[in-house]
Amino acid sequence: MTRFILALIRLIALAFSFMLSTLAAAAFVTFALFLGAETEWLRNDPGVAFGSVGFTFAAWLEISHILFAPFLVYVVIAEPARLTGLITNTLIGGGFAVVYMVMTPYVFDLPYSQQEVWTAALAAGFIGGFIHWMLAGNRAGHWMGPAKISAQSEDAL
């Protein structure tokens, strides 16, 4: 029964981590690409602030919609394998950004080149992977108990 409760708590933590990491990625894309990291717009025109918040949530829903299934596949692999590394989770986040950009081949009418859009998306993926690692990725597989000792290492003892 305790394993069931631990697994349930882990699922809640993973869902919370997915929500916040995709929100962080969407916020980064909003402020890096569309606002150009310039905060004067937000102070001078409250409509821009409201619009950027609206765009952030729309981008968040889009990112979450596209990346939910790949995240589930990652969780199914990462939990038993106990992938707890910072670099691993950050690179997986970058991989998710590549998956997103490949799965949504929109023609952007932006004042940015395609390379700049891909760079911003990749950076947003790295940020999302880092946020996931901070919230839940660093504890992958801990709910299953201690790792089993392999037969080969038992012979060495």
Secondary structure, DSSP 4 states (H G I P E B T S, - for coil): -HHHHHHHHHHHHHHHHHHHHHHHHHHHHIIIIISTT--HHHHH-HHHHHHHHHHHHHHHHHHHHHHHHHHHHHHHHHHHHT---HHHHHHHHHHHHHHHHHH-------SS-HHHHHHHHHHHHHHHHHHHHHHTGGGTTGGG-SPPPPHHHHHH-
